[in-house]
Amino acid sequence: MPGEKCLHHSAPCGEYETDTQQRFNTGNYGFATAMRRPDITELTIALLAVSMCAQSASSDQSADLKPNKSTLANISGYVRDMACLMRFGEALKLTNDCALMCARAGSPLVIVTKKGVIYVPLSAEIPDTSQREKLMPFVGSFVEIKGEMFQRSGIKTIVIAQITKADDTGLTSKK
């Protein structure tokens, strides 16, 4: 009530509220604001400025992409499906019907060397296209691949220029 002291300040309620309203312009919801509201012209200019900054930032991200350095490589390994290879050590056995079954079901295909290095196949195009058609005739087989190899953060990839079935001698299956 006006004239009575409130618990949250020392001045009487009516005096405090009147004093506050005189010092601040209160908005539609009664929140005190110390500055004026921007008009539509100022808002439009601010919006255009933000839009221009966003456009220049996005164009900077796609401009002048330079490919990572690659090396020409000849690798030998098994064409396997990724799922079985990562889950089961037996995936490197000489005969592997599981690899063909999983590949037919759509599991991603990779090339794994006898030392266990995994290569992910890439296309020469950007955006990348599937290499399944090239690899399906070789699933479960030992192959030699010639192509451009890229490496980043421990991941190795190869652009398949040539793939041929190779002789597998000396593979020791994991037990």
N, C-alpha and C positions, 0 to 999 in steps of 0.2 A: 504494500500500500504506500501511496505517496506520503513522505514525511517519516516513515518508519525505516530503521536501519536494516539492511539485508545482511544475511550471513556471509555472502561472498565479497562484500566490499564495505568500507566504513561510512560512505555517504548514504543519505536517505535515498530510497529507490527512485522516487520521482525525479529528484535532482540529478542523479547519476544518468538515468536514461535520457533526460532532456539535454544534459551536457554532452553525452555521446552523440546524439542526433545532430547537435549543432556542429561538432567537430568533424564528423564523417558524413558522407553522402551514403545513405543506405540503399541497397539495391532492391529488386523486386521481392526477394525472399528475406529481407531484413538483415542481410550480411553487410557489415560495414566495409566500404571501399574507399580508399584514399585517392584514387585516380579516376579520371573520366572514362567513359566507354568509347572505344574506337568507332568511327563511322564506317559506312559500307565501302567507301573509297580506300580507306586505310586497310581494311580487311582484304579487299580485292588485290591490292598491291602486295600484301604479305603472302597471300595464297599464290600469286604468280611467282614471287621470288622463291618460295619453297619448291614449287613445281619445277622451276628452271634448275635449281640445285639438284633435285632428284634425277632429272633427265641427264644432266652432265655426269652425275655419279654413275648411272647405269651405263651410259655410253663409254665411260672410261673403263669399265669392267670388261667390256667385250672388244675393245679396240686393240689392235696390234698383238694378237695372241701369237706367241712364239713357241713352237713345239720343243719339248725336251729333246736333248740329244739322244740319238739311238746308235746302236752298233749292229753291224751285220753279224748274224749268228747262225751256226749250224748246231742244232740240238737233237739229241736222241732221247726218246722216252716213250712212255705208254700213254695212250689216249684213254682216259678214265673219266667217270662221272665224279663230280666234286663231292657229292654226299657220301658215297661209300668210301671214297679215298680218305676223307676227313674222319669218318667214324670207325672204320675197321682197318686194321693192319693187313688183313688178308687181301685187301684190294690190289695188292701188287703181285699176287700169284700169277703164274704163267697163263693158266686158263681162267678166264673170269667171265662167266655167264652173267653174273650180277651186274657188271658194268654195262653190258648191252641192254639188259632188262631196265636198268635205271635210266640209261640214255634214251631209250624208247619212250619212257614215261615223262621225259622232259628235264631231267636233272642237268645242270650246267656241266659242260665238258672242259677238261683241262688236260695238259700234258705234264706228266711227272717223270723226272729222270730217275735213273737207278739210284742216285744219291738222295733222292727225295725232294729235289728242287721242283717246285710247281710253277708252271707257266700258264698264264691265262691267255687264250687266243683273242686277238683283236683283228678288226678289219682295217684296211688301208683308208677307208672313208671316215669322215666325220659328218654327222654322228655315226658312231660305231654301229655296224650291222652284225647279225648273228653269223657265226662261223660253223654252226651245227651241220649244215649241208656238206661242208668240206670235210668235217671230222667224222661223221656217222659211219662211212665205210671202213674207218680205222679203229672204231671203239674196241677196246680190249687188246689191240695190237701194239707192237713195238714199231715206232716210226722214226724217220729222220725228217727234220723240218729245217728248211732254210728260210730266213726272213729277217726282218728288222726287229730287234729286241729293245724294249724300254724297261727301265727299272726305277721304282720310286717307293720309298718307305718299306723296303723289304719285299715288295710285290714285283714279280717279273711278268712281262707280257711279251707276246711275239706276234708279229704280223706275218701270217703264213704266205710266203711267196711260192714255196714248193713243198709238197709233202709226199713221202714215199714209204711203203712198208719196208722195214729193215729186219736184219737178222738179229735175233735176241740170243746172245750166248753169254752165259755167266750170271744170269739173274738168280739171286738167292731169295727164295720166298721167306717172309717173316713167319715165325711160328709163335 
